[in-house]
């Protein structure tokens, strides 16, 4: 009984020590075996590993690609414009021994703090040497690659590899937004005023051309009207002359009757003249009768 009382606890202790000496390496992680802070084993392949129980410790690091968003920082470009820039980086642990030596027991948290500092130095270094319009153009990719290369060189001392760096925001500082918007509004208003002025000038040219065309057409129409009127007057005079030449007395008679008709209309209230006036020659019975007789035909 006494032996059984000692054997069972001993077996339990041995089993516990045996289990504590075994560890499993996942395919998504890298493992260091430390003894009093010193690296004794490096395991980056999945499988089962062994360590000394109670003396050695297992430290695990994620072997997958990790993300790091940076805080916004202000960058002064080469054209003296200031932009608020933030980025995110994709990185992974490639050398767990150097990583442990660089960041100590704080692990990934300390590494992200160090990497953010590296990016905050690399971003102004690259962007500060170019004009602001390049950040918004196709050169943006090359600028991000330059930042990535700088971060990769600096990150190698931490045992990490910076896979990619991307700029997520490039905005104006809040205090500059209103001034920028005001300048943009002024530029648009100036362009609008220029367009209005050019439109007014074009409209004035069109109106002047139309006025000139109206004057030309009116003048030509008046000229043609005067020509037609002159031709009509000439034809009228010709007809009158022919009629007068055929029978002057009868022509004078008909002209007098037309004059009587126009003078004695109902809207003329009175006519004052000498009864012996020649105007009434054809109203007298003897003169009117003789004048109304048609001229004898030739040969009768």
C-alpha positions in Angstrom: 0.0 0.0 0.0 2.8 2.4 0.9 4.5 1.7 -2.5 1.3 2.3 -4.4 0.9 5.6 -2.6 4.2 6.8 -3.9 4.0 5.2 -7.3 0.8 6.8 -8.5 1.9 10.4 -7.7 5.2 9.7 -9.3 3.5 8.4 -12.4 1.4 11.5 -12.5 4.4 13.8 -12.2 6.3 11.9 -14.9 3.2 12.1 -17.2 2.8 15.8 -16.5 6.5 16.4 -17.2 6.3 14.3 -20.3 3.3 16.3 -21.6 4.9 19.6 -20.8 8.0 18.6 -22.8 5.9 18.2 -26.0 4.6 21.0 -28.1 2.9 21.1 -31.5 3.9 23.6 -34.3 0.9 24.8 -36.4 1.5 25.4 -40.1 0.4 29.1 -39.6 3.1 29.9 -37.1 6.8 30.0 -36.2 8.0 28.7 -32.9 11.0 29.5 -30.7 12.1 27.5 -27.8 13.8 29.7 -25.2 15.9 28.7 -22.2 16.4 31.6 -19.7 15.7 34.0 -22.6 18.1 32.4 -25.0 16.9 30.8 -28.2 17.5 27.1 -28.2 15.3 25.9 -31.0 13.7 27.4 -34.1 10.7 25.5 -35.5 9.0 26.9 -38.7 7.7 23.6 -40.0 4.5 22.1 -38.7 4.8 19.0 -36.5 5.6 17.9 -33.0 8.5 19.3 -31.0 10.2 18.6 -27.6 11.6 20.8 -25.0 12.9 20.5 -21.5 10.0 20.9 -19.1 10.0 23.7 -16.5 13.3 25.1 -18.0 12.4 25.9 -21.6 9.5 28.0 -22.9 7.8 28.0 -26.2 7.1 31.4 -28.0 4.8 31.4 -31.0 4.7 34.0 -33.8 2.0 34.2 -36.5 3.5 33.2 -39.8 0.7 34.8 -41.9 0.7 38.2 -43.5 -0.4 40.8 -41.0 -1.9 44.3 -41.6 -0.8 47.6 -40.1 -2.9 50.8 -40.6 -0.9 54.0 -39.9 -2.2 57.1 -38.2 -2.7 60.2 -40.5 0.3 62.5 -40.7 0.8 65.8 -42.5 3.3 65.9 -45.4 4.6 69.1 -47.1 5.1 68.5 -50.8 7.7 70.0 -53.0 5.2 72.6 -54.2 4.6 73.7 -50.6 1.2 72.1 -50.5 0.3 70.2 -47.3 -1.5 66.9 -47.4 -2.8 64.6 -44.7 -1.7 61.1 -45.6 -2.3 57.7 -44.0 -1.4 54.2 -45.3 -1.5 50.6 -44.5 1.2 48.0 -44.7 1.2 44.2 -45.2 4.0 42.4 -43.4 5.1 39.1 -42.0 7.7 37.6 -39.7 10.5 36.0 -41.7 13.3 35.7 -39.1 11.8 34.8 -35.7 15.2 34.9 -33.9 16.0 38.4 -35.1 12.4 39.4 -34.5 12.7 38.2 -30.8 16.0 40.0 -30.3 14.5 43.2 -31.8 11.1 43.4 -30.1 11.7 41.3 -27.0 8.8 39.8 -25.1 6.3 42.4 -26.5 6.2 40.6 -29.8 3.8 41.7 -32.5 2.6 44.9 -30.7 6.1 46.2 -30.4 6.9 45.3 -34.0 3.8 47.2 -35.2 4.9 50.3 -33.2 8.4 50.1 -34.7 7.1 49.5 -38.2 4.7 52.5 -38.0 7.6 54.7 -37.0 9.5 53.4 -40.1 6.5 54.2 -42.3 6.0 57.6 -40.8 9.6 58.5 -41.7 9.5 56.9 -45.2 6.2 58.6 -46.3 7.5 62.2 -45.9 10.9 61.2 -47.3 9.2 60.0 -50.6 6.3 62.3 -50.9 8.1 65.4 -49.8 10.3 65.2 -52.9 7.5 65.3 -55.4 4.6 67.7 -56.3 1.2 67.1 -54.9 -0.4 66.3 -58.3 1.9 63.3 -58.7 0.3 61.7 -55.6 -3.1 61.8 -57.4 -1.8 60.6 -60.8 -0.5 57.3 -62.2 2.8 58.0 -60.4 1.1 57.1 -57.1 1.9 53.4 -57.6 5.6 54.1 -58.0 5.6 56.3 -55.0 4.0 53.6 -52.9 6.6 51.1 -54.1 9.4 53.5 -53.1 7.9 53.7 -49.6 7.6 49.9 -49.5 11.3 49.5 -50.4 12.4 51.9 -47.7 10.2 50.1 -45.1 11.5 46.8 -46.3 15.1 47.8 -45.8 14.4 49.2 -42.4 12.2 46.3 -41.4 14.8 43.7 -42.2 16.6 44.6 -38.9 13.4 43.6 -37.1 13.3 40.2 -38.8 10.2 41.1 -40.8 9.4 41.5 -44.5 7.2 44.4 -45.7 5.1 42.8 -48.5 3.2 45.9 -49.6 2.4 49.5 -48.7 -0.6 51.4 -49.9 -1.7 55.0 -49.4 -5.3 55.1 -48.3 -6.0 58.8 -48.0 -4.4 62.0 -49.3 -6.5 65.0 -48.2 -5.9 68.6 -47.5 -5.7 69.6 -43.8 -9.0 70.9 -42.4 -7.7 74.5 -42.1 -6.8 74.5 -45.8 -10.0 73.1 -47.1 -12.0 76.3 -47.0 -9.3 78.3 -48.6 -8.9 75.7 -51.3 -12.6 75.6 -51.9 -12.7 79.4 -52.1 -9.9 79.4 -54.6 -11.6 76.7 -56.6 -14.8 78.8 -56.6 -12.9 81.9 -57.7 -11.3 80.0 -60.5 -14.7 78.6 -61.7 -16.3 82.1 -61.4 -13.5 83.6 -63.4 -13.9 80.9 -66.1 -17.6 81.5 -66.1 -17.1 85.2 -66.5 -14.7 84.6 -69.4 -17.2 82.3 -71.1 -20.0 84.9 -70.5 -17.8 87.6 -72.0 -16.9 85.4 -75.0 -20.6 84.6 -75.4 -21.6 88.3 -75.3 -18.9 89.1 -77.8 -20.2 86.4 -80.2 -23.7 87.5 -79.7 -22.7 91.1 -80.5 -21.1 90.0 -83.7 -24.2 88.0 -84.6 -26.5 91.0 -83.9 -24.2 93.3 -85.9 -24.2 90.9 -88.8 -28.0 90.6 -88.6 -28.5 94.3 -88.4 -26.2 94.8 -91.4 -28.1 92.1 -93.3 -31.4 93.8 -92.5 -30.1 97.2 -93.7 -28.8 95.6 -96.9 -32.0 93.7 -97.6 -34.2 96.8 -96.8 -32.1 99.0 -99.0 -32.2 96.5 -101.8 -36.0 96.1 -101.4 -36.5 99.9 -101.4 -34.3 100.2 -104.5 -36.3 97.5 -106.3 -39.5 99.2 -105.1 -38.4 102.5 -106.5 -37.4 100.9 -109.8 -40.8 99.2 -110.0 -42.6 102.4 -109.0 -40.7 104.3 -111.6 -41.4 101.8 -114.3 -45.1 101.9 -113.3 -45.2 105.7 -113.4 -43.6 105.6 -116.8 -46.1 103.1 -118.0 -48.9 105.2 -116.6 -47.6 108.3 -118.2 -47.3 106.5 -121.5 -50.9 105.3 -121.3 -52.0 108.8 -120.4 -50.0 110.3 -123.3 -51.5 107.8 -125.8 -55.0 108.5 -124.5 -54.5 112.2 -124.7 -53.1 111.9 -128.2 -56.1 110.0 -129.5 -58.7 112.5 -128.2 -57.5 115.4 -126.1 -60.9 116.9 -125.6 -62.5 113.6 -124.4 -59.4 112.9 -122.2 -59.9 116.3 -120.5 -63.6 115.6 -120.1 -63.0 112.3 -118.3 -60.3 113.8 -116.1 -62.7 116.5 -115.1 -65.4 114.0 -114.2 -62.9 112.2 -112.0 -62.1 115.4 -110.3 -65.8 116.2 -109.7 -66.2 112.7 -108.2 -63.4 113.2 -105.8 -64.3 116.8 -104.9 -68.0 116.2 -104.4 -67.9 113.2 -102.1 -70.1 113.2 -99.0 -67.3 113.9 -96.5 -66.6 117.2 -98.2 -69.1 119.6 -96.7 -68.7 122.6 -98.9 -66.7 124.0 -101.8 -66.2 127.8 -102.2 -65.1 129.0 -105.7 -66.1 131.4 -108.5 -69.0 130.2 -110.6 -67.1 131.2 -113.7 -64.2 129.0 -112.7 -62.9 126.6 -115.3 -63.4 123.8 -112.8 -67.1 123.8 -113.8 -66.7 124.1 -117.5 -68.0 120.5 -118.1 -71.0 121.1 -115.9 -72.5 123.6 -118.3 -74.9 122.1 -120.7 -73.5 123.4 -123.9 -69.9 122.8 -123.1 -70.5 119.4 -121.5 -72.6 118.2 -124.4 -70.0 119.2 -127.0 -67.2 117.7 -124.9 -69.0 114.4 -124.4 -69.3 113.9 -128.1 -66.6 111.5 -129.3 -64.2 112.8 -131.9 -65.2 111.9 -135.5 -63.2 109.1 -136.9 -60.7 109.9 -139.6 -62.1 109.8 -143.1 -65.7 110.7 -142.1 
